[in-house]
Amino acid sequence: MTREAEHRTTSLNRPTAPAAPTGRFLRGRRPSSYATGSLAALLLMLLPAPMVSAQQTETPADTSRLQDGVTLLIEGDVRERVRLALPAAKHRSVFPPAARKAAEELEQTLRSDLELNGIFSVMGPDQLSGLEVNGDFTHDFELYRSVGNDVVLLAELLLEEDKLVLEGRIFDLKGHGLILGKRYRGTYDLARRMAHTFNDEIVFYFTGQRGIGLTSIAFTSDRDGSGIKELYVMDYDGYDQRRITGHESLTFTPAWSPDGNGLAYTSYYELSPSLYWADRQTGRKSPILVDEVQSTSPDVSPDGSSVVFSRSLRGNIELFRCRIRDCQQTLQRLTNSGAIDTNPSWSSDGRQIAFTSSRSGSPQIYAMDADGENVRRLTFEGKYNEGADWSPDGRRIVFAHRAPSGARFDIAQIEVGTGDMRVLTSGPGSHEAPTFSPDGNFIAFESNVSGRKQIHLMTADGQPVRQLTTVGQNYGPSWSGYLE
């Protein structure tokens, strides 16, 4: 049985008594809606997420079924956060040391996820410690509401044989109605995964979007300062960093397959810079295109069949594409500008490719159809723009924009339809290599603001969130899609 198969999810039923919940819970009667503040309201009516399988969260492909339920206030890019009370989880079992450690990890991860997801303003156990709760629903919920909360998340942890169980329920504090209830069961090493999965269910309930808790970020790292860069992968929040390659050479520009099962990347492992493939599940590394010609900066097509990349012919760097399984036999040249064309990025629908080109005299962001036709320039502000990444909805592109001083880079964003450009970062340090999260709400990027190159996280509108790496120097993040 796989580790994923050990992780089980069920929905819970509503308690039959006003005591602290210990029994079965309903997954979905309609809670009383709430909407606070003075923002002009566009009301999103949301339903609870359906029960997930043991291995994956359901993709919310059909938003037409988002009907009755909790309401959020949204205006443009501004969403008022839901105020969530998060008391300490109740432990219903005697936990041996290993289980206690897993339970603590689960609680910490869940709180971190809730604080990161952009939906909630979380009031944690330390802020709630002065409330005299007694286990009575009506009494306790009024206390949580009296200090400004809209909803409360009650979590219980217990052991079943050698498995850790999380039971989590969110209640509306205005009407005392159950919003969402879930139960997860897994081995101790799946504690973080259970927390991420519950967070993703919560995100789906409140927004209709799939959560990013189970996504990953690939990057390259010089961990020992030797100048050798290897490929690494980490969870979206910076945890569980693990090395993928052992080429003992320069390795860079990772790009995920759409299903998250593989990575295309560049390495000097053999001959000149060449393209390789790393299988995430087996760990096997195989060549995509290895010959005497330099090939770099791959990006994988949305259907997972092809790569687009830079290739140097007689000193002229142009863009090519090929099928991954037989690249040498299916090489197709896409550009022939006589300039440097590099850093391609496929749009999520597979119809367009953004890239960096010096054909105007300095590096700028361009786009073209996937067959190389209809080339057009996108950026006109600034003398140096490079390293494009498409947003999942195809409406925006982020890239590195040289600041007017010329001494540093910032992360900028352009609206593809209008050409409107906005600089997202400011202050000290140089910021490069942006990559969108699969929901389009976050951007990971490379920055030396701490004095060394590290991977950082910010919201899509430029609000800093956290630094994800600390050891060595770390470069060029690539955010996975939703991993299956």
C-alpha positions in Angstrom: 0.0 0.0 0.0 1.4 3.4 -0.9 1.9 6.1 1.7 -0.8 8.2 0.0 -3.2 5.3 0.3 -2.7 5.3 4.0 -4.0 8.8 4.2 -7.8 8.6 4.5 -10.4 11.4 4.4 -14.1 11.3 5.4 -16.8 13.8 6.1 -18.2 14.3 9.6 -21.7 14.6 10.9 -23.3 17.2 13.2 -23.1 16.6 17.0 -26.3 15.6 18.7 -25.5 17.3 22.0 -24.1 20.8 22.8 -21.0 19.3 24.4 -17.6 19.5 22.8 -18.0 17.5 19.5 -16.9 13.9 19.8 -19.3 12.1 17.5 -20.4 12.2 13.9 -20.8 15.5 12.1 -22.8 16.8 9.1 -20.8 18.0 6.2 -23.0 20.6 4.9 -26.2 22.2 6.1 -26.3 25.8 5.1 -24.7 28.1 7.7 -25.9 31.6 8.5 -24.0 33.9 6.2 -21.9 36.7 7.5 -20.4 39.8 5.9 -18.6 42.5 7.8 -17.0 45.8 7.0 -17.8 48.6 4.6 -16.4 47.3 1.3 -18.8 47.5 -1.7 -19.9 43.8 -1.9 -19.6 41.3 -4.7 -21.0 38.3 -2.9 -19.5 34.9 -3.7 -21.9 32.1 -2.6 -20.0 29.0 -1.8 -20.9 25.4 -1.1 -18.8 22.9 1.0 -16.3 20.8 -0.8 -17.3 17.2 -1.5 -15.7 14.3 0.2 -12.2 13.7 -1.1 -10.7 10.3 -2.0 -7.8 8.8 -0.1 -5.3 10.2 -2.6 -6.4 13.5 -3.9 -8.6 16.6 -3.5 -11.4 17.0 -6.0 -10.7 19.7 -8.6 -13.4 22.4 -8.6 -13.9 22.4 -12.3 -17.6 23.3 -12.4 -18.2 26.6 -10.5 -21.8 26.6 -11.5 -22.6 24.5 -8.5 -21.3 27.2 -6.1 -24.6 28.2 -4.6 -25.9 28.7 -1.1 -23.4 29.1 1.7 -21.0 31.5 3.4 -20.6 34.9 1.8 -17.3 36.8 1.4 -16.9 40.5 0.6 -14.8 41.1 -2.4 -14.1 44.3 -4.4 -11.5 44.1 -7.2 -8.3 42.6 -5.8 -9.4 43.3 -2.2 -10.9 40.6 -0.1 -11.8 41.2 3.6 -10.3 38.4 5.6 -12.6 36.1 7.6 -11.8 36.3 11.3 -11.1 32.8 12.5 -10.7 31.5 16.0 -8.3 28.6 16.3 -8.2 27.2 19.8 -5.7 24.5 20.7 -6.6 21.1 19.4 -8.3 18.7 21.8 -6.3 15.5 22.3 -8.6 12.5 22.9 -5.9 9.9 23.3 -2.7 9.4 25.4 0.0 10.2 22.9 3.4 8.5 23.0 6.4 10.7 22.1 6.4 9.9 18.4 2.6 10.6 18.1 2.9 13.7 20.2 5.6 15.1 17.9 3.4 14.3 14.8 0.4 15.9 16.4 2.4 19.1 17.2 3.6 19.1 13.6 0.1 18.8 12.3 -1.2 21.6 14.5 1.7 23.9 13.6 1.3 23.2 9.9 -2.5 23.8 9.9 -2.1 27.1 11.6 0.7 28.2 9.2 -1.5 27.1 6.2 -4.5 29.1 7.5 -2.3 32.2 8.0 -0.8 31.8 4.6 -3.8 31.2 2.5 -5.0 34.8 2.4 -8.5 34.0 3.5 -8.3 34.3 7.3 -7.2 36.6 10.1 -6.3 33.9 12.6 -6.7 34.3 16.3 -4.6 31.4 17.7 -4.5 29.6 21.1 -2.2 32.2 22.6 -4.7 35.0 21.8 -7.6 32.9 23.0 -6.1 31.7 26.2 -7.9 34.2 28.4 -11.4 33.0 27.4 -13.1 30.8 29.9 -14.5 28.1 27.6 -16.3 25.2 29.1 -17.2 22.9 26.3 -20.8 24.2 25.9 -21.4 25.2 22.3 -23.6 28.3 22.9 -21.3 29.6 25.7 -18.0 29.0 23.9 -19.2 30.3 20.6 -20.4 33.6 22.1 -17.0 34.0 23.7 -15.2 33.5 20.4 -17.5 35.9 18.7 -17.2 38.5 21.5 -13.5 39.0 20.7 -14.3 39.7 17.0 -14.3 36.3 15.3 -16.6 35.2 12.5 -15.9 31.5 12.5 -14.2 28.9 14.8 -12.2 25.9 13.8 -12.4 23.1 16.4 -9.8 20.3 15.9 -9.5 17.0 17.7 -6.6 14.6 17.5 -6.7 10.9 18.5 -5.0 7.7 17.8 -6.5 4.6 16.1 -4.0 1.8 16.4 -0.8 3.3 15.0 -2.5 6.0 13.0 -3.0 9.7 13.8 -6.5 11.0 13.3 -7.6 14.6 12.8 -11.2 15.6 13.1 -11.7 19.2 12.1 -14.9 21.3 12.0 -15.5 24.9 11.2 -18.6 26.6 12.7 -20.3 30.0 11.9 -20.3 31.9 15.1 -23.3 34.0 14.2 -25.7 31.2 13.6 -23.8 28.3 15.3 -24.1 26.3 12.1 -21.6 23.8 10.9 -19.8 25.0 7.8 -17.4 22.2 7.1 -16.4 18.9 8.8 -13.6 16.5 7.8 -11.8 13.5 9.2 -8.3 12.4 8.2 -6.4 9.3 9.2 -2.7 8.5 8.4 0.6 7.4 9.6 2.7 9.9 11.7 4.9 10.9 8.7 1.7 12.1 6.9 0.9 14.7 9.6 1.8 17.7 7.4 0.0 16.2 4.5 -3.2 15.8 6.5 -2.9 19.5 7.6 -2.3 20.6 4.0 -5.2 18.6 2.7 -7.6 20.0 5.3 -6.4 23.5 4.5 -7.1 22.9 0.8 -10.6 21.7 1.6 -11.2 24.9 3.6 -9.8 27.1 0.8 -12.1 25.4 -1.7 -15.1 25.9 0.5 -14.5 29.6 1.0 -13.3 30.5 -2.5 -14.2 27.8 -5.0 -10.5 27.6 -5.8 -8.3 24.6 -5.2 -5.8 25.1 -2.4 -2.0 25.0 -3.0 -1.1 23.1 0.2 0.0 20.0 -1.7 2.0 21.8 -4.4 5.8 21.9 -4.6 8.5 24.4 -5.6 11.6 23.3 -7.5 14.8 25.3 -7.4 18.6 24.9 -7.7 20.9 25.3 -4.7 24.6 25.6 -3.9 24.3 24.2 -0.4 28.0 23.8 0.5 29.4 26.9 -1.3 31.4 24.8 -3.7 29.8 26.4 -6.8 28.1 23.1 -7.7 24.3 23.6 -8.1 21.9 20.7 -7.8 18.2 20.5 -8.2 16.0 20.6 -5.1 12.3 20.4 -4.4 10.4 21.7 -1.3 6.8 22.0 -0.1 5.1 25.2 -1.0 5.8 26.6 2.5 9.5 25.9 2.4 9.5 22.6 4.4 10.8 19.2 3.4 13.6 20.4 1.2 15.2 17.5 -0.6 17.8 17.1 -3.3 16.7 15.6 -6.7 19.9 15.5 -8.7 23.5 14.5 -7.9 25.2 15.5 -11.1 28.0 17.4 -9.3 27.8 20.1 -12.0 25.9 23.2 -12.7 22.2 22.4 -12.8 19.6 25.1 -13.3 16.2 26.3 -14.8 13.8 23.5 -13.6 10.4 23.3 -15.2 7.6 21.0 -14.0 5.4 18.7 -16.0 1.8 19.6 -15.6 1.0 16.5 -13.5 4.0 17.1 -11.2 5.5 13.8 -11.9 8.6 15.1 -13.7 10.9 18.0 -14.1 12.8 19.2 -17.2 16.0 21.1 -16.4 19.4 22.2 -17.7 22.7 20.7 -16.6 26.4 20.7 -17.6 26.5 17.0 -16.6 27.6 15.9 -20.1 29.2 17.9 -22.9 27.7 21.5 -23.1 24.6 22.6 -21.3 21.9 20.1 -22.2 18.3 19.2 -21.3 17.4 16.4 -18.9 14.3 14.9 -17.3 14.0 13.9 -13.6 11.2 11.5 -12.8 9.7 12.6 -9.4 8.4 9.1 -8.4 11.3 6.9 -9.5 14.2 9.3 -9.1 15.4 8.3 -12.6 17.3 10.9 -14.6 17.3 10.7 -18.4 18.4 13.0 -21.3 16.0 15.0 -23.3 18.5 16.5 -25.7 22.2 16.0 -25.3 24.6 17.0 -28.1 27.4 19.5 -28.8 24.9 22.4 -29.2 24.0 24.4 -26.0 20.4 23.9 -25.0 19.0 25.7 -21.9 15.9 27.0 -20.2 13.2 24.4 -20.9 9.6 24.8 -20.2 7.1 22.0 -20.4 3.9 22.3 -22.5 0.6 22.2 -20.7 -0.2 18.7 -22.2 3.2 17.4 -20.9 4.3 16.2 -24.3 6.8 18.8 -25.4 9.4 21.3 -24.3 10.3 24.7 -25.6 13.8 25.9 -24.9 16.8 28.1 -26.0 19.4 26.6 -28.4 22.6 28.2 -29.6 23.4 27.7 -33.3 26.6 29.3 -34.5 26.5 31.8 -31.6 22.9 32.7 -32.3 20.5 31.8 -29.5 17.0 31.0 -30.7 13.9 29.2 -29.5 13.1 25.6 -30.4 10.5 23.0 -29.4 10.4 19.2 -29.5 8.6 16.2 -28.1 10.1 15.1 -24.9 10.2 11.4 -25.8 12.1 11.9 -29.2 13.5 15.4 -29.0 16.3 15.1 -31.6 13.9 13.7 -34.2 11.2 16.4 -33.7 13.2 19.6 -33.3 11.3 22.6 -34.6 12.8 26.1 -34.8 10.4 28.8 -33.6 12.4 32.0 -33.9 15.0 33.3 -36.3 15.6 36.9 -35.3 19.4 37.1 -35.2 19.0 38.3 -31.6 19.1 36.5 -28.3 15.8 34.7 -27.7 15.6 32.9 -24.4 13.7 32.0 -21.2 10.4 30.8 -22.9 7.3 30.3 -20.8 4.2 28.5 -22.1 0.7 29.9 -21.4 -1.6 27.6 -19.5 -3.8 26.9 -22.6 -0.7 26.0 -24.7 -1.5 28.5 -27.4 1.2 31.1 -26.6 4.8 31.3 -25.5 6.3 34.3 -23.8 10.0 34.8 -24.0 12.9 37.3 -23.6 14.4 38.8 -26.7 17.1 41.4 -27.4 15.8 42.1 -30.9 14.8 45.7 -30.0 18.3 46.4 -28.7 17.8 45.4 -25.1 16.1 42.5 -23.4 12.3 42.8 -23.4 9.3 40.4 -23.0 7.7 39.2 -26.2 4.9 36.7 -26.9 4.2 34.5 -29.9 1.8 31.7 -30.9 3.1 28.3 -30.0 4.1 27.6 -33.6 6.3 30.7 -33.7 3.9 32.9 -35.6 2.5 36.3 -34.6 5.4 37.6 -32.5 4.7 40.8 -30.6 6.5 42.9 -28.0 4.8 43.2 -24.6 7.0 45.4 -22.5 8.0 48.9 -23.4 8.7 50.4 -19.9 12.3 50.1 -18.8 15.5 49.1 -20.6 15.8 45.6 -19.3 13.0 43.0 -18.8 13.5 39.3 -18.7 12.4 35.9 -17.3 8.6 35.8 -18.0 6.1 33.5 -16.3 2.4 33.3 -17.2 -0.3 33.5 -14.6 -2.6 30.4 -14.6 -5.5 32.4 -16.1 -3.3 33.7 -18.9 -4.1 37.3 -18.1 -0.8 38.4 -16.5 2.9 37.8 -16.9 5.5 38.4 -14.2 9.1 39.0 -14.9 12.3 40.7 -13.7 12.5 44.4 -14.4 15.7 46.4 -14.0 15.2 49.3 -11.7 15.8 52.8 -13.0 19.1 52.9 -11.1 20.3 50.0 -13.1 21.8 48.4 -10.0 19.1 46.0 -9.1 16.0 44.1 -10.4 12.4 44.2 -9.2 9.6 41.8 -9.9 7.0 43.4 -12.3 3.7 42.3 -13.7 2.0 43.2 -17.0 -1.6 42.7 -18.0 -1.3 40.9 -21.4 -4.6 42.4 -22.7 -3.9 46.0 -21.9 -0.1 46.3 -21.6 -0.5 47.9 -18.1 2.7 47.3 -16.1 3.1 47.3 -12.3 6.2 46.9 -10.2 5.5 44.5 -7.3 8.7 44.7 -5.2 10.7 47.6 -3.8 13.3 48.4 -1.2 16.8 46.9 -0.8 18.0 43.8 -2.7 17.6 42.5 -6.2 14.6 40.3 -7.0 14.4 37.9 -10.0 13.0 34.7 -11.5 9.4 34.9 -10.5 7.0 32.0 -10.7 3.2 31.9 -10.1 1.5 29.5 -7.8 -1.1 27.3 -9.6 -4.0 29.4 -8.2 -2.3 32.6 -9.3 -2.5 34.1 -5.8 1.2 33.9 -4.9 4.6 34.4 -6.5 7.9 32.7 -5.5 11.1 34.4 -6.5 14.8 34.7 -6.0 16.1 37.6 -3.9 19.4 38.6 -2.3 17.7 41.0 0.2 19.2 38.9 3.1 22.7 39.2 1.6 22.6 35.8 -0.1 20.4 34.5 -2.9 17.3 32.9 -1.3 13.8 31.9 -2.4 11.1 34.2 -1.1 7.3 34.2 -1.2 4.9 37.1 -1.8 1.3 37.6 -2.7 0.4 38.2 -6.3 -0.1 41.9 -5.5 3.4 42.2 -4.0 2.9 41.8 -0.3 5.8 39.9 1.3 5.0 36.7 3.0 8.1 34.8 4.0 11.6 33.6 3.1 11.5 29.9 2.2 15.2 28.9 2.1 18.1 29.8 4.4 20.9 27.3 3.7 23.5 28.1 1.1 22.4 30.1 -1.9 19.2 29.2 -3.8 18.1 30.1 -7.3 15.4 30.0 -10.0 12.2 28.7 -8.4 9.6 26.8 -10.4 6.2 26.2 -8.9 4.4 23.0 -9.7 0.8 22.6 -10.8 -1.6 20.7 -8.7 0.1 17.4 -8.0 -2.0 14.4 -8.7 
